């Protein structure tokens, strides 16, 4: 059976933390969350409704992780 949700958490080299979640909703659509945080937990960016176009859940996770890493890595070293 295919997983109904995936989650990725990572601390980047500059100390920022990322969290990406993808889940198949009851209606069969894909729900996602992308969060990027400073080491103290303050929010840099949270997107509760990103819209990857025509991607399955695994590809959407990879897309979301790339987005989160791009935002997190663009922060100056903390």
Rosetta constraint file for C-alpha pairs under 8 A:
AtomPair CA 4 CA 23 HARMONIC 5.54 0.50
AtomPair CA 4 CA 24 HARMONIC 5.23 0.50
AtomPair CA 4 CA 25 HARMONIC 7.97 0.50
AtomPair CA 5 CA 21 HARMONIC 7.25 0.50
AtomPair CA 5 CA 22 HARMONIC 5.54 0.50
AtomPair CA 5 CA 23 HARMONIC 3.97 0.50
AtomPair CA 5 CA 24 HARMONIC 6.28 0.50
AtomPair CA 6 CA 21 HARMONIC 5.72 0.50
AtomPair CA 6 CA 22 HARMONIC 5.32 0.50
AtomPair CA 6 CA 23 HARMONIC 6.34 0.50
AtomPair CA 6 CA 61 HARMONIC 7.53 0.50
AtomPair CA 7 CA 19 HARMONIC 7.28 0.50
AtomPair CA 7 CA 20 HARMONIC 5.69 0.50
AtomPair CA 7 CA 21 HARMONIC 4.37 0.50
AtomPair CA 7 CA 22 HARMONIC 6.51 0.50
AtomPair CA 8 CA 18 HARMONIC 7.82 0.50
AtomPair CA 8 CA 19 HARMONIC 5.64 0.50
AtomPair CA 8 CA 20 HARMONIC 5.15 0.50
AtomPair CA 8 CA 21 HARMONIC 6.43 0.50
AtomPair CA 8 CA 65 HARMONIC 7.68 0.50
AtomPair CA 9 CA 17 HARMONIC 7.25 0.50
AtomPair CA 9 CA 18 HARMONIC 5.62 0.50
AtomPair CA 9 CA 19 HARMONIC 4.56 0.50
AtomPair CA 9 CA 20 HARMONIC 6.61 0.50
AtomPair CA 10 CA 17 HARMONIC 5.69 0.50
AtomPair CA 10 CA 18 HARMONIC 5.37 0.50
AtomPair CA 10 CA 19 HARMONIC 6.79 0.50
AtomPair CA 11 CA 15 HARMONIC 5.96 0.50
AtomPair CA 11 CA 16 HARMONIC 5.76 0.50
AtomPair CA 11 CA 17 HARMONIC 4.40 0.50
AtomPair CA 11 CA 18 HARMONIC 6.44 0.50
AtomPair CA 12 CA 16 HARMONIC 5.32 0.50
AtomPair CA 12 CA 17 HARMONIC 6.08 0.50
AtomPair CA 12 CA 18 HARMONIC 7.63 0.50
AtomPair CA 12 CA 69 HARMONIC 7.63 0.50
AtomPair CA 12 CA 72 HARMONIC 7.26 0.50
AtomPair CA 12 CA 73 HARMONIC 7.15 0.50
AtomPair CA 13 CA 73 HARMONIC 7.96 0.50
AtomPair CA 14 CA 73 HARMONIC 7.04 0.50
AtomPair CA 14 CA 75 HARMONIC 7.75 0.50
AtomPair CA 14 CA 76 HARMONIC 7.35 0.50
AtomPair CA 14 CA 77 HARMONIC 4.78 0.50
AtomPair CA 14 CA 78 HARMONIC 5.84 0.50
AtomPair CA 15 CA 38 HARMONIC 6.90 0.50
AtomPair CA 15 CA 39 HARMONIC 5.33 0.50
AtomPair CA 15 CA 77 HARMONIC 7.42 0.50
AtomPair CA 15 CA 78 HARMONIC 6.35 0.50
AtomPair CA 16 CA 36 HARMONIC 6.98 0.50
AtomPair CA 16 CA 37 HARMONIC 5.59 0.50
AtomPair CA 16 CA 38 HARMONIC 4.70 0.50
AtomPair CA 16 CA 39 HARMONIC 5.21 0.50
AtomPair CA 16 CA 72 HARMONIC 5.86 0.50
AtomPair CA 16 CA 73 HARMONIC 7.73 0.50
AtomPair CA 16 CA 78 HARMONIC 7.89 0.50
AtomPair CA 17 CA 36 HARMONIC 5.81 0.50
AtomPair CA 17 CA 37 HARMONIC 5.11 0.50
AtomPair CA 17 CA 38 HARMONIC 6.37 0.50
AtomPair CA 17 CA 39 HARMONIC 6.54 0.50
AtomPair CA 17 CA 41 HARMONIC 7.99 0.50
AtomPair CA 17 CA 72 HARMONIC 7.37 0.50
AtomPair CA 18 CA 34 HARMONIC 7.57 0.50
AtomPair CA 18 CA 35 HARMONIC 5.64 0.50
AtomPair CA 18 CA 36 HARMONIC 4.56 0.50
AtomPair CA 18 CA 37 HARMONIC 6.33 0.50
AtomPair CA 18 CA 65 HARMONIC 7.96 0.50
AtomPair CA 18 CA 68 HARMONIC 6.12 0.50
AtomPair CA 18 CA 69 HARMONIC 7.15 0.50
AtomPair CA 18 CA 72 HARMONIC 7.24 0.50
AtomPair CA 19 CA 33 HARMONIC 7.79 0.50
AtomPair CA 19 CA 34 HARMONIC 5.95 0.50
AtomPair CA 19 CA 35 HARMONIC 5.03 0.50
AtomPair CA 19 CA 36 HARMONIC 6.52 0.50
AtomPair CA 19 CA 68 HARMONIC 7.68 0.50
AtomPair CA 20 CA 32 HARMONIC 7.42 0.50
AtomPair CA 20 CA 33 HARMONIC 5.61 0.50
AtomPair CA 20 CA 34 HARMONIC 4.61 0.50
AtomPair CA 20 CA 35 HARMONIC 6.31 0.50
AtomPair CA 20 CA 61 HARMONIC 7.05 0.50
AtomPair CA 20 CA 64 HARMONIC 6.30 0.50
AtomPair CA 20 CA 65 HARMONIC 6.29 0.50
AtomPair CA 20 CA 68 HARMONIC 7.56 0.50
AtomPair CA 21 CA 32 HARMONIC 5.48 0.50
AtomPair CA 21 CA 33 HARMONIC 5.11 0.50
AtomPair CA 21 CA 34 HARMONIC 6.67 0.50
AtomPair CA 21 CA 61 HARMONIC 7.12 0.50
AtomPair CA 22 CA 30 HARMONIC 6.86 0.50
AtomPair CA 22 CA 31 HARMONIC 5.69 0.50
AtomPair CA 22 CA 32 HARMONIC 4.41 0.50
AtomPair CA 22 CA 33 HARMONIC 6.62 0.50
AtomPair CA 22 CA 57 HARMONIC 6.43 0.50
AtomPair CA 22 CA 60 HARMONIC 7.32 0.50
AtomPair CA 22 CA 61 HARMONIC 6.24 0.50
AtomPair CA 23 CA 30 HARMONIC 5.79 0.50
AtomPair CA 23 CA 31 HARMONIC 5.23 0.50
AtomPair CA 23 CA 32 HARMONIC 6.42 0.50
AtomPair CA 23 CA 57 HARMONIC 7.17 0.50
AtomPair CA 24 CA 28 HARMONIC 5.77 0.50
AtomPair CA 24 CA 29 HARMONIC 5.79 0.50
AtomPair CA 24 CA 30 HARMONIC 4.82 0.50
AtomPair CA 24 CA 31 HARMONIC 6.22 0.50
AtomPair CA 24 CA 57 HARMONIC 7.58 0.50
AtomPair CA 25 CA 29 HARMONIC 5.41 0.50
AtomPair CA 25 CA 30 HARMONIC 6.01 0.50
AtomPair CA 25 CA 31 HARMONIC 6.32 0.50
AtomPair CA 30 CA 57 HARMONIC 6.97 0.50
AtomPair CA 31 CA 49 HARMONIC 6.98 0.50
AtomPair CA 32 CA 48 HARMONIC 6.55 0.50
AtomPair CA 32 CA 49 HARMONIC 5.91 0.50
AtomPair CA 32 CA 50 HARMONIC 6.07 0.50
AtomPair CA 32 CA 51 HARMONIC 7.74 0.50
AtomPair CA 33 CA 46 HARMONIC 7.43 0.50
AtomPair CA 33 CA 47 HARMONIC 5.74 0.50
AtomPair CA 33 CA 48 HARMONIC 4.65 0.50
AtomPair CA 33 CA 49 HARMONIC 6.18 0.50
AtomPair CA 33 CA 50 HARMONIC 6.68 0.50
AtomPair CA 34 CA 45 HARMONIC 7.90 0.50
AtomPair CA 34 CA 46 HARMONIC 5.77 0.50
AtomPair CA 34 CA 47 HARMONIC 5.17 0.50
AtomPair CA 34 CA 48 HARMONIC 6.61 0.50
AtomPair CA 34 CA 50 HARMONIC 7.39 0.50
AtomPair CA 34 CA 64 HARMONIC 6.40 0.50
AtomPair CA 34 CA 65 HARMONIC 7.85 0.50
AtomPair CA 34 CA 68 HARMONIC 6.45 0.50
AtomPair CA 35 CA 43 HARMONIC 7.67 0.50
AtomPair CA 35 CA 44 HARMONIC 7.81 0.50
AtomPair CA 35 CA 45 HARMONIC 5.76 0.50
AtomPair CA 35 CA 46 HARMONIC 4.35 0.50
AtomPair CA 35 CA 47 HARMONIC 6.37 0.50
AtomPair CA 35 CA 68 HARMONIC 6.83 0.50
AtomPair CA 36 CA 43 HARMONIC 6.33 0.50
AtomPair CA 36 CA 44 HARMONIC 5.43 0.50
AtomPair CA 36 CA 45 HARMONIC 5.17 0.50
AtomPair CA 36 CA 46 HARMONIC 6.35 0.50
AtomPair CA 36 CA 68 HARMONIC 6.16 0.50
AtomPair CA 36 CA 71 HARMONIC 7.22 0.50
AtomPair CA 36 CA 72 HARMONIC 6.15 0.50
AtomPair CA 37 CA 41 HARMONIC 5.39 0.50
AtomPair CA 37 CA 42 HARMONIC 5.52 0.50
AtomPair CA 37 CA 43 HARMONIC 4.61 0.50
AtomPair CA 37 CA 44 HARMONIC 5.09 0.50
AtomPair CA 37 CA 45 HARMONIC 6.96 0.50
AtomPair CA 37 CA 72 HARMONIC 7.62 0.50
AtomPair CA 38 CA 42 HARMONIC 5.37 0.50
AtomPair CA 38 CA 43 HARMONIC 6.46 0.50
AtomPair CA 38 CA 44 HARMONIC 6.52 0.50
AtomPair CA 38 CA 78 HARMONIC 7.98 0.50
AtomPair CA 39 CA 78 HARMONIC 7.67 0.50
AtomPair CA 45 CA 71 HARMONIC 7.98 0.50
AtomPair CA 52 CA 60 HARMONIC 6.13 0.50
AtomPair CA 52 CA 63 HARMONIC 7.43 0.50
AtomPair CA 55 CA 59 HARMONIC 5.65 0.50
AtomPair CA 55 CA 60 HARMONIC 5.49 0.50
AtomPair CA 56 CA 60 HARMONIC 5.96 0.50
AtomPair CA 57 CA 61 HARMONIC 6.14 0.50
AtomPair CA 58 CA 62 HARMONIC 6.46 0.50
AtomPair CA 59 CA 63 HARMONIC 6.18 0.50
AtomPair CA 60 CA 64 HARMONIC 6.01 0.50
AtomPair CA 61 CA 65 HARMONIC 6.06 0.50
AtomPair CA 62 CA 66 HARMONIC 6.21 0.50
AtomPair CA 63 CA 67 HARMONIC 6.30 0.50
AtomPair CA 64 CA 68 HARMONIC 6.14 0.50
AtomPair CA 65 CA 69 HARMONIC 6.00 0.50
AtomPair CA 66 CA 70 HARMONIC 6.06 0.50
AtomPair CA 67 CA 71 HARMONIC 6.38 0.50
AtomPair CA 68 CA 72 HARMONIC 6.02 0.50
AtomPair CA 69 CA 73 HARMONIC 5.64 0.50
AtomPair CA 70 CA 74 HARMONIC 6.10 0.50
AtomPair CA 71 CA 75 HARMONIC 7.00 0.50
